[in-house]
Amino acid sequence: MKLSRAQIFVGISTLAAPLLSSFGQISIGDSYHINFVDIDGNTLSTANGHITTVVVISQANVDKARTVGDRTPDFCLGNPKYQMITVLALQKNHSKPVRMILSSLVRRRLDAEARRLQSRYDQLKIARAARQDVFAVADFDGAVSKQLGAEPKPDLFRVFVFGKNGELLEQWSDPPSAEELATVLKRD
């Protein structure tokens, strides 16, 4: 039986449609090994033995990322078992000089957030510089966001929690409550 080109095209399209509709979406229970290089040059990963909270934001949602950080339970602070990475998704592909300026601005903002966090460390008597535990990725080309199934757009906000081996434990499109976040972070 010989198939026409049209029949082959329709057959392939029918088989590929479910795959294409799920492309870019990540699912709870699946494992993801996503690597990051933060603005300080640190290499980070969702599957490096840490329980990792990843917050993906647009510039408009920086305050929501702060909310997630503020709701992070005390047992995570200064604890090498946990890490939080903020991914700032930038919508435009910027030139190298503009990237350098934006990276400097992100680093300055990160330093300010670390100073806020340091007061919490001090209250909890954590003898460690909070800046060592604050990570941000400037996603200039959208590659990191896309790996997380989050297309860069003006109102982007997503939170993901990955287990030690990269298993997606939970995800939210609004800031989770402190209780929700604590429950998931204790799970792995």
HELIX and SHEET records of a PDB file:
HELIX    1   1 ARG A    5  SER A   22  1                                  18    
HELIX    2   2 GLN A   59  ASN A   61  5                                   3    
HELIX    3   3 VAL A   62  ARG A   71  1                                  10    
HELIX    4   4 ASP A   74  CYS A   76  5                                   3    
HELIX    5   5 LYS A   96  GLN A  123  1                                  28    
HELIX    6   6 ALA A  130  ASP A  133  5                                   4    
HELIX    7   7 ALA A  143  GLN A  147  1                                   5    
HELIX    8   8 ALA A  178  ARG A  187  1                                  10    
SHEET    1   A 2 ASN A  35  VAL A  37  0                                        
SHEET    2   A 2 THR A  43  SER A  45 -1                                        
SHEET    1   B 5 PHE A 135  ASP A 139  0                                        
SHEET    2   B 5 TYR A  82  ALA A  89  1                                        
SHEET    3   B 5 ILE A  51  ILE A  57  1                                        
SHEET    4   B 5 PHE A 157  PHE A 162 -1                                        
SHEET    5   B 5 LEU A 168  TRP A 172 -1                                        
END                                                                             
